[in-house]
Amino acid sequence: MSLRFKVMIYDKEIRARFIRRFRRCKKIGIEIEEFIEGIEDSRTRLVFQLRYIEGKSWVYISRQLGSTNESYARMIHNRYLSI
């Protein structure tokens, strides 16, 4: 078996692995979005959207909610998950 053929096989395996991982990540992303959409309280839903969809920091989210307390958004988040 030639080196070129081995490289082609390896390349196909890597592409297949990448596609599987991409599909799995996409599925998980959809599940996260559905979870967030199911949160009834709009303020709590906003906290989750900003954190997990937009990737914002806790400080940023707290300020968007009008709080000077940097951990305000995290408290809303944790309180919801402890229910």
N, C-alpha and C positions, 0 to 999 in steps of 0.2 A: 504494500500500500504506500503510495507516494505521500510526501509531506504535504503537498498542496491538497490532496484529498482529505487528509487528516484535519487540516485547518478548516476546510469547508464543512466537515462534519461538526467540528467544535463550534464553528460560527453558527450553525443551525441550532445546536443545542443551547447556546447562549441566547439566541433570539427567542427560542421557544420558552426558555426560563423567564426571560424578560416579559414576554407576552402574558404568561401565567401570573406573574407578580403584578403586572399592570392591571389585569382584570380583577385580581383579588383586591387590590387597593381601590379600584373604582367601585367595587361592590361594597367595601367597607365605608367608603365615602358616602355612598347613597344611604346606607344604614344610619350613619351619623346624621345626615341631613333629615332623614325621616324621624329620628329620635328627637331632634331639635324642633322640628315642625310640630311634634306632638306635645310640646310644653305649652300649657294653657296660659300661664302668666306671661304677659308681653315683656316685662322687665327681665325676668329670668331667661326667657327665650332670647332676648337681645344679648344678654351676657354670654350665653352659649354660642350664638352666631358669631359674635365678635371674636370670641376666643378660638373656637374650633373651625370656623369657616374662613374667617379673615385673618386669623393668627395674631390678633392684637394682644398686647400685654395687659396684665391685671390693672396696672396703673392707668393705662389709656382708657380701659373700659370704665373704671371707677370715675374717672374725670368726665367721660361722656355721660355718665349717669348723674353727674352733678355733685359728686362727693369729693371731699378733700382727703378722705381716708383711703389710703392706697390699697387696703385689703377689703374694701367694701364689696367689690365685684366677686372676689374669691369667697367671701362669706355667703353671698347669694347663691353662688355655684354650689358650695359645699352643703348648704342648708337644703337645697333641692335634692342633691344626691343622697342625703341621709334620710329622706322620707321613705 
